[in-house]
Amino acid sequence: MVNMLSTNVLTKFEIARIISARTLQISTGAPILVSAKKSDRSIDIAKREFEKGLIPISVKRELFDKKEVEVDMNKAIKFYKKNKL
């Protein structure tokens, strides 16, 4: 069992939110950070950017004691690649 309060693990909901936010950015003309073909869909590009750790988005969580912690995105993406959540 994974401790989801850890600052180096993203929940499946956070991953979906990050990728969907980046998909929206790409579809409205934001610069693409990986190589892409004209036929690639913006969601596929966003997924590749996420897996390469290139998405410029951070995640902050509010804990039970009202403290805020920021997720270490590099560690979170390494964990994601290893476990493919």
Summary of the structure (lengths in Angstrom):
residues: 85
radius of gyration: 13.8
end to end distance: 12.4
largest distance: 47.4
contacts: 191
relative contact order: 0.22
helix: 44%
strand: 7%
